[in-house]
């Protein structure tokens, strides 16, 4: 009985994970928050913001790339 419960639990978690992963996909491409600055920039403009990121984090756009802190 316990093995059956474990199987359903793992199957359910896998299904939920797959659903959540698909919900973050936009036109077949995953877009990180750094590439969606137009969505939240107005909300944080004029406020103090902390950034927790890798030192080499960059935002890629059509003109090339920009360091995350310089954006």
C-alpha positions in Angstrom: 0.0 0.0 0.0 2.8 2.4 0.8 4.5 1.8 -2.5 1.3 2.7 -4.3 1.0 5.9 -2.4 4.6 6.8 -3.1 4.1 6.1 -6.8 1.0 8.4 -7.0 2.8 11.1 -5.0 5.8 11.1 -7.3 3.5 11.0 -10.4 1.4 13.9 -9.0 4.5 16.0 -8.2 5.9 15.4 -11.7 2.6 16.4 -13.3 2.5 19.6 -11.2 6.1 20.4 -12.0 5.5 19.9 -15.7 2.4 22.2 -15.6 4.3 24.9 -13.8 7.2 24.7 -16.2 4.9 25.0 -19.2 3.2 28.1 -17.6 6.6 29.9 -17.7 7.2 29.2 -21.3 6.3 32.1 -23.7 6.2 31.2 -27.4 8.5 28.2 -26.8 11.1 30.2 -25.0 11.7 30.7 -21.3 12.2 34.4 -20.5 14.0 35.2 -17.2 13.0 38.3 -15.2 16.1 40.2 -16.4 14.7 40.1 -19.9 11.2 41.4 -18.8 12.3 44.7 -17.3 9.5 46.5 -19.1 7.0 44.6 -17.0 8.2 45.7 -13.6 10.5 48.7 -14.1 7.8 51.3 -13.4 7.0 49.5 -10.1 10.6 49.8 -8.8 11.6 53.2 -10.3 12.7 55.7 -7.6 13.0 52.9 -5.0 16.0 51.3 -3.4 16.5 47.9 -4.9 18.9 45.1 -3.9 20.1 42.7 -6.6 21.2 39.2 -5.8 22.8 37.9 -9.0 26.0 36.4 -10.4 28.7 39.0 -10.9 28.6 38.4 -14.7 24.8 38.6 -15.1 23.8 40.2 -18.4 20.5 41.1 -20.1 20.5 40.0 -23.8 18.5 42.1 -26.3 18.4 42.8 -30.0 21.3 45.4 -29.8 23.6 43.0 -27.9 23.9 42.7 -24.1 24.0 44.9 -21.1 25.4 44.2 -17.6 22.4 43.6 -15.2 23.5 46.5 -12.9 23.9 48.9 -15.8 20.3 48.3 -17.1 
